[in-house]
Amino acid sequence: MKHATILFVATQGELSRVDPLAAALRREGRRVTLTLDVDDALGLPTPDVLIVTAAAGVELFAAFDLPVGAPKRIALCETESFDTAVAAMRAGADELLVLPTASELTAACTPRHPATLRVHTERSYDESYLVGPDIPGGTHRPVLDLLAFCTRLGHERALRFRVATALSLAVDGVAHNAYPATEGSLEVSVRIADSRLALSLVDRGAGYDAAGLDQLRSLTERLDLASGPEGTTLSMEFELAPLRFEEQPPELDELDYLDPSACRELTELVRAGDLDLPGAVAPTLGRLLDAGRLASDPLTCLSA
């Protein structure tokens, strides 16, 4: 991949920010073409890697017929929002990076291992990601993929909110516990069977124990952890029986789930009585607030 061709598309106003990123990629041996004009980009040959800023327009991805096996299509944005993430996902982005450093962008340009397969069916999928404390895009992408999967199957927003929040907490744990000093692989498997959604995460990093998983356990009907020096397998199950509310589902301005930081902030607001909860969020936060009680008797989470 040292000699991969990279097409980097941005706007004139972004030159001071993206030029150092392009220079860093060139120092790594990549052949980078940086263009500040979309029309010029459309006249160039199909690259091995296509990087497009949100300002330039992620819809540009559709204009390039990238060959089978090509590395990721990378979208760059200045702020993280649910709308931006959805737009990038619908446009076909393989990675969404928010104000990336040079090292983060270089890591994102690294191709998948040739033995890593993407297997997707109507009711299941297996996917591999690169995660680590310095790769924020690697943390968000697994959650976005799960949200898209649950949305296509028509699951209610309350269920999507709970499952995606649990995965966000789990991926954050992998990034900081399994790979505290470097990036590494994370394999995510999702299966729908009967009235259950089974979610499995497998990493190849440093092992860790179940301490600190109380919040995660409170969001699931079942959680199993098998960990050792060669990696960790975390398995979760969620009941798919729909939850019904009289009120209409709320419109959330940002994320359709709670990331670890949002979990901490919102639980504190609820404890202080400073927040009225919309229906779709209430079950998830209720489970999080009960995490301490559930930890003392894990079986109670089955009826939470």
JONORBEL-V661203 format. One record per pair of residues at least 6 apart in sequence whose ideal C-beta (glycine too) atoms are under 6 Angstrom apart, sorted by sequence separation. I is the first residue (numbers start at 1). J is the second residue. D is the distance in whole Angstrom. If there is no record, write none. Layout:
BEGIN
I J D
I J D
END
This chain:
BEGIN
26 32 5
35 41 5
52 58 6
217 223 5
269 275 4
294 300 5
25 32 5
77 84 5
119 126 4
131 138 4
191 198 4
226 233 5
294 301 5
10 18 4
52 60 5
88 96 5
130 138 5
118 127 6
129 138 5
190 199 6
225 234 5
22 32 5
150 160 5
85 96 6
189 200 4
224 235 4
22 34 4
61 73 5
116 128 4
129 141 6
174 186 6
75 88 4
95 108 5
129 142 5
188 201 6
223 236 5
8 22 5
50 64 6
187 202 4
210 225 5
222 237 4
270 285 6
220 236 5
221 237 5
58 75 5
147 164 5
186 203 5
221 238 6
287 304 6
46 64 5
75 93 4
80 98 5
146 164 6
221 239 5
73 92 6
185 204 6
208 227 6
73 93 5
184 204 6
207 227 4
42 63 6
73 94 5
74 95 5
75 96 5
76 97 5
77 98 6
143 164 5
146 167 5
184 205 5
207 228 5
267 288 5
48 70 6
49 71 5
72 94 3
207 229 5
267 289 6
50 73 5
51 74 5
52 75 6
53 76 5
54 77 4
72 95 5
6 30 5
8 32 6
12 36 5
143 167 5
143 168 5
178 203 4
207 232 6
4 30 6
5 31 5
6 32 5
7 33 5
8 34 5
9 35 6
10 36 6
179 205 5
2 29 4
178 205 3
204 231 4
107 135 6
178 206 6
203 231 5
250 278 4
58 87 6
142 171 5
174 203 5
203 232 5
58 88 5
61 91 5
250 280 6
61 92 5
104 135 6
170 201 6
177 208 4
202 233 5
249 280 5
9 41 5
59 91 6
139 171 5
247 279 5
58 91 4
201 234 5
74 108 5
245 279 4
200 235 5
139 175 6
199 236 5
14 53 6
198 237 5
7 47 4
71 111 4
97 137 4
6 47 6
96 137 5
196 237 5
197 238 5
5 47 5
95 137 5
133 175 5
5 48 5
6 49 4
7 50 5
8 51 5
9 52 5
10 53 5
131 174 6
132 175 6
133 176 6
197 240 6
4 48 4
11 55 5
131 175 5
4 49 6
11 56 5
195 240 5
10 56 5
142 188 5
195 241 6
9 56 5
132 179 5
169 216 5
135 183 5
166 216 6
132 183 3
130 183 5
166 219 4
166 220 6
89 144 6
131 186 5
128 185 6
129 186 5
162 219 6
85 144 6
128 187 5
49 109 5
127 188 5
126 189 5
170 234 6
125 190 5
124 191 5
219 287 5
123 192 4
218 287 4
218 288 6
218 290 6
215 288 5
218 291 4
163 238 5
215 291 5
218 294 5
214 291 4
24 102 3
28 106 6
21 102 6
214 295 4
221 302 6
218 301 6
21 105 5
158 243 5
156 242 5
172 260 5
168 257 6
168 259 5
169 260 6
157 249 5
165 257 5
164 257 3
165 258 4
161 257 6
147 256 6
1 111 6
161 280 6
165 284 6
158 280 5
162 284 5
157 280 5
161 284 5
158 283 6
82 254 5
81 254 6
82 255 5
82 256 6
END
